Amino acid sequence: MSDAIVAVCPSCSQKYRVPRANIGLRARCKNCGQAFKILEEPPIDDETIFGWVTEDDPSSNSVLGGTGLFGQTFSEATQVPVRNRWVHPAPPNAPRVDFTGLDEHGAHFTFNPNDLRDRDLRCSFPHKCAQCLGRENLEVHLIIWPEKVPGRDAAMINETETRTHRKLEQLMAEHELNWFQSLDSIETMPAPFKEPFPYCICPHCSVIGAIRGRVHTDGVSELCELIIAHPSIALDFYRNNGGRNTAGYKKLLVASRQRRDNQWKSLAVGVRIKLGQWFKPKSGENFLGYYADRDFTQSDRGAAGVVLTDKRLVYKKYAALREYRLDQQGSLEIEATPSLANIDIHQDDLKVSTLATTPLAASSLARTLTSMNKAWKINVETRH
């Protein structure tokens, strides 16, 4: 398709293969509703680093033809409801935050505290779980600046950080595009640090370590710092704050891809620490996934569940710790409802283990195990 280019939505990164003749036209993203201009060339970072669009990639053709993508003129700042979702304001021409580095804790960004009064900055996190990138049943949490919490309230920092303020879907249903203005300030902190700065976590992930706020001072001036653990969330945050054409953005692109390609590193740091207390990889063994047990809270994610490698399945719950070899016959008995799945793990000479998880996690475990062509049987029973 030499007469086609790749257009990328600047808000949600949805990709479109479009005729070259449409360069310069205005378009509205079918995924998130953001209005944007078709670029002269596809962003070389997206095109070369990810290799997203190929001739045999069906997803790249998902919105071609008469989809209504083109044909109208929109304002850069247009905000429209699409499937009851918030559309981020158009990014500024220059970055409003500084990317200062990437380490084992995540991506680091700094900005002036007075910028917290800018609503566009505070609504720049994507509508994804900041830990697993999921989009379903998101819960709204607020960034806390510990250095600005009065001493008498210091003991409440953890409770305030981990408390769910509202369900995102409920906020949107009640307030539509005004949901952001409905968030309450954190009155225990002084202005401008009390301004609500929301991000999202799904019910199956822990908020601990996902996004952290810090305030640095040299005795004269102050500087806000955000540490965003997941590089893909940092990538969206930086893009929404005008960082798309910077060297830091390209570095985050690479980190985001590496995170997706490395299943172990795709887990939150806190989860990996808890898993390390009962799962020890063997020489030459490849980690394929972790499936949490729903009987445990978000903050205990990693303390129980199933780890799958290319050689074994390791189960942990309370005092039980069992290892099932994949080169021997075994079976998964899955009983699923729309909201819950129970998986019984069977293998000769071992006790049956039961994992309580989500239907999505059960499906992922079953698919991964099936793709390995091991001598395991998978039986599924669904109930409504």
C-alpha positions in Angstrom: 0.0 0.0 0.0 2.5 2.6 -1.2 -0.2 5.2 -1.4 -1.1 4.9 2.3 0.4 6.2 5.5 0.0 5.5 9.1 -2.0 8.1 11.2 -1.7 7.8 15.0 -4.2 9.5 17.4 -2.2 11.8 19.7 -4.5 11.0 22.6 -4.8 7.2 22.7 -2.3 6.0 20.1 -4.9 4.2 18.0 -3.4 3.5 14.5 -5.1 4.1 11.2 -3.9 3.2 7.7 -5.2 6.0 5.5 -4.7 7.2 1.9 -1.7 9.6 1.5 -4.2 12.1 -0.1 -5.6 12.7 3.3 -2.4 14.3 4.7 -3.3 17.6 6.2 -7.0 16.8 6.8 -8.7 16.9 10.2 -9.9 13.6 11.6 -11.6 12.3 14.7 -10.4 9.1 16.4 -12.9 6.3 16.4 -11.5 4.9 19.6 -11.4 8.0 21.9 -13.0 10.8 20.0 -10.0 13.1 19.9 -9.8 15.5 16.9 -6.3 15.5 15.3 -4.5 16.5 12.1 -3.1 13.8 9.8 0.7 14.3 9.8 2.9 14.7 6.8 4.7 11.5 7.8 4.0 8.8 10.3 6.0 9.4 13.6 9.2 7.6 13.0 9.4 6.5 16.6 6.1 4.6 16.5 6.8 3.3 13.0 10.3 2.0 13.4 10.5 1.1 17.1 7.2 -0.8 17.3 6.8 -1.9 13.6 3.1 -1.6 14.3 1.7 -1.6 10.8 2.4 -4.5 8.4 0.5 -5.8 5.3 -0.7 -8.8 7.2 -1.8 -7.0 10.4 -5.6 -7.0 10.4 -5.8 -4.5 13.2 -4.2 -1.9 11.0 -7.1 -2.0 8.6 -9.8 -1.8 11.3 -11.1 1.6 10.5 -10.6 2.1 6.8 -13.1 3.1 4.2 -16.5 4.5 5.1 -16.0 4.8 8.8 -16.7 8.5 9.2 -13.1 9.1 10.3 -12.7 12.0 7.8 -14.8 14.6 6.2 -15.3 17.2 8.9 -13.3 20.1 10.4 -12.8 20.1 14.2 -11.3 22.5 16.7 -8.0 21.4 18.3 -9.7 21.8 21.8 -12.9 20.0 20.9 -14.0 17.6 23.7 -16.7 15.2 22.9 -18.3 12.2 24.8 -17.5 8.9 23.1 -19.1 5.8 24.8 -19.3 7.9 27.9 -15.5 8.4 28.0 -13.5 11.5 28.8 -11.5 13.0 25.8 -8.3 14.6 26.9 -7.6 18.2 25.9 -5.3 18.6 23.0 -1.6 18.4 24.1 0.3 21.7 24.3 2.9 22.6 21.6 5.7 22.3 24.1 6.1 20.0 27.1 4.5 21.3 30.3 6.5 18.7 32.3 10.2 17.7 32.2 11.2 14.1 31.8 14.2 13.6 34.0 15.0 9.9 33.7 14.0 6.3 33.9 15.1 3.8 36.5 13.9 0.7 38.3 11.3 2.8 40.1 9.8 4.1 36.9 9.8 7.3 34.8 10.5 10.6 36.6 8.8 13.9 35.7 9.2 17.3 37.3 7.2 20.6 37.1 6.5 23.8 39.0 4.0 23.4 41.9 1.9 26.3 40.5 1.2 24.1 37.5 -1.0 22.0 39.7 -3.6 24.8 39.2 -3.7 23.8 35.5 -6.6 21.4 35.0 -5.2 20.1 31.7 -2.1 18.8 33.6 -4.2 17.1 36.2 -6.4 15.3 33.8 -3.6 14.0 31.6 -3.4 10.4 32.9 -5.0 7.9 30.5 -8.1 5.9 31.4 -6.2 2.7 32.0 -5.2 0.9 35.1 -1.8 2.3 36.1 -0.6 -1.2 36.9 -2.0 -3.6 34.3 -3.3 -1.2 31.6 -6.8 -2.6 31.9 -9.8 -0.4 31.0 -12.6 -2.1 32.9 -14.1 -1.2 36.2 -11.6 1.5 36.9 -11.3 3.1 40.3 -10.2 6.7 40.7 -7.3 7.5 43.1 -5.7 10.8 43.9 -2.0 11.6 44.0 -0.7 12.5 47.5 2.2 14.8 48.2 3.6 13.4 51.5 5.9 16.3 52.2 2.8 18.6 52.2 0.7 16.5 54.6 0.6 18.1 58.1 2.4 16.1 60.8 -0.9 15.5 62.6 -2.3 13.8 59.5 0.8 11.9 58.5 -0.6 8.6 59.7 -3.5 9.0 57.2 -1.3 9.2 54.1 -1.5 5.5 53.3 -5.2 5.4 53.9 -5.8 8.4 51.7 -3.6 7.1 48.9 -5.2 3.6 48.8 -8.8 4.7 49.3 -10.9 4.6 46.2 -12.5 8.0 45.7 -15.1 6.9 43.1 -15.7 4.5 40.3 -14.8 6.2 37.0 -17.8 4.8 35.2 -20.2 6.1 37.9 -18.6 9.5 37.8 -19.0 9.7 34.1 -22.6 8.5 34.2 -23.5 11.1 36.8 -21.5 14.1 35.5 -20.5 13.2 31.9 -17.8 15.6 30.8 -17.9 17.5 34.1 -16.8 14.5 36.1 -13.3 15.9 36.7 -14.8 19.1 38.3 -16.8 16.9 40.7 -13.7 15.6 42.4 -13.1 16.9 45.9 -9.9 18.7 46.9 -7.7 17.0 49.6 -8.2 19.5 52.3 -5.5 18.2 54.6 -2.9 19.7 52.2 -2.3 23.4 51.3 -2.9 24.9 47.9 -2.0 24.1 45.2 -1.2 20.6 46.4 -4.7 19.9 47.5 -6.0 20.1 43.9 -7.3 16.7 42.8 -4.8 14.9 40.5 -6.5 11.6 39.6 -5.3 8.3 38.1 -6.9 4.9 37.7 -6.4 1.5 39.2 -8.5 -1.6 38.4 -10.0 -3.7 41.2 -7.4 -6.5 40.7 -4.3 -4.4 41.1 -2.6 -2.7 44.0 -2.3 1.1 44.0 0.9 0.9 46.0 3.9 2.1 43.9 1.9 2.8 40.8 2.3 6.6 40.8 4.1 8.5 43.5 4.2 12.3 44.2 7.2 14.0 45.9 8.0 17.6 46.6 11.7 18.7 46.5 12.9 22.0 48.0 16.3 23.7 48.1 15.2 26.0 50.8 14.1 28.7 48.4 12.0 27.1 45.7 10.0 23.9 45.3 9.6 21.3 42.6 7.0 18.6 42.1 8.1 15.2 41.0 6.0 12.3 39.7 7.3 8.8 39.6 5.2 6.6 37.2 6.1 2.9 37.5 4.6 1.6 34.2 6.4 3.1 31.1 3.2 2.8 29.0 1.3 5.0 31.5 4.3 7.4 31.6 4.3 7.4 27.8 0.6 8.4 27.7 1.1 11.0 30.4 4.0 12.6 28.6 2.3 12.6 25.3 -0.8 14.3 26.8 1.5 16.9 28.2 3.2 17.8 24.9 6.3 15.5 25.1 5.7 13.5 21.9 8.5 15.0 19.8 11.2 14.7 22.4 14.1 12.3 23.0 12.5 11.3 26.3 9.4 10.2 24.5 11.4 7.9 22.2 13.1 6.5 25.3 9.8 5.7 26.9 8.6 4.1 23.7 11.5 1.7 23.9 10.9 1.0 27.6 7.2 0.4 26.9 7.9 -2.2 24.3 10.5 -3.9 26.4 8.0 -4.0 29.3 5.4 -5.7 27.1 7.9 -8.2 25.8 9.1 -9.1 29.3 6.2 -10.7 31.2 8.1 -10.6 34.5 9.0 -6.9 34.3 5.4 -6.2 33.2 4.4 -6.9 36.8 4.4 -4.1 39.4 7.5 -3.9 41.5 5.6 -4.7 44.7 4.0 -7.7 43.1 7.4 -9.1 42.0 8.7 -8.7 45.5 5.8 -10.7 47.0 6.1 -13.3 44.3 9.8 -13.6 45.0 9.0 -14.9 48.5 7.5 -18.1 47.1 8.5 -18.4 43.4 12.1 -18.9 42.4 12.8 -19.3 38.7 15.0 -22.3 37.7 17.9 -22.2 35.3 16.7 -21.9 31.7 13.1 -21.4 32.7 10.9 -18.7 31.1 8.3 -16.9 33.1 5.0 -16.7 31.2 2.5 -15.1 33.6 1.1 -14.6 37.0 -2.6 -15.1 37.8 -3.7 -13.5 41.1 -6.2 -15.1 43.5 -9.3 -13.0 44.1 -9.6 -14.1 47.7 -6.7 -11.7 48.4 -6.9 -7.9 48.5 -5.2 -5.5 46.0 -2.5 -4.7 48.5 -1.8 -8.5 48.9 -1.5 -9.0 45.1 1.5 -11.4 44.6 1.1 -13.2 47.9 -1.0 -15.9 46.4 -2.1 -17.2 43.0 -0.5 -19.2 40.1 2.8 -18.6 38.3 3.1 -20.2 34.9 6.5 -20.9 33.2 7.4 -23.0 30.2 8.2 -25.9 32.5 5.8 -25.8 35.5 2.8 -24.3 37.1 3.4 -23.1 40.7 0.4 -22.6 43.0 0.4 -20.7 46.3 -2.4 -20.0 48.8 -2.0 -19.6 52.5 0.2 -22.5 53.7 -0.2 -24.5 50.4 2.7 -24.3 47.9 2.5 -26.9 45.1 4.4 -27.4 41.9 2.8 -29.0 38.8 5.1 -30.2 36.0 4.1 -29.4 32.5 5.9 -32.4 31.0 3.4 -34.7 32.8 -0.3 -35.0 32.2 -2.6 -32.7 34.2 -5.8 -30.8 33.8 -7.5 -27.5 34.5 -11.2 -27.7 35.4 -12.6 -24.2 34.9 -16.0 -23.1 36.2 -16.8 -19.6 35.2 -19.6 -17.0 35.6 -19.6 -13.5 34.1 -17.7 -12.1 37.1 -15.8 -15.0 38.7 -13.8 -18.1 37.6 -12.7 -21.0 39.8 -9.9 -23.2 38.4 -9.2 -26.6 39.9 -5.7 -27.9 39.0 -5.3 -31.6 38.8 -2.2 -33.9 38.5 -1.5 -37.4 39.7 0.0 -37.7 43.2 -0.7 -34.0 44.0 -3.5 -32.5 45.9 -6.1 -30.5 43.9 -5.5 -26.8 44.0 -8.2 -24.2 43.5 -7.5 -20.7 42.1 -10.3 -18.1 42.5 -9.7 -15.5 39.7 -11.4 -13.5 36.9 -12.8 -15.0 33.7 -10.3 -12.9 31.8 -7.4 -14.4 33.8 -8.8 -17.9 33.5 -9.1 -17.5 29.7 -5.5 -16.1 29.5 -4.1 -19.1 31.5 -6.0 -21.6 29.4 -4.9 -20.0 26.1 -1.3 -19.8 27.1 -1.2 -23.4 28.4 -3.0 -24.7 25.2 -0.5 -22.8 23.0 2.4 -24.7 24.6 1.0 -28.1 23.3 1.6 -29.8 26.7 -0.2 -33.0 27.8 -2.8 -31.0 29.8 -6.5 -31.1 29.3 -8.7 -28.1 29.8 -12.4 -28.4 30.6 -14.6 -25.3 30.8 -18.1 -25.0 32.3 -19.9 -21.6 32.1 -22.8 -20.5 34.3 -24.9 -17.4 34.2 
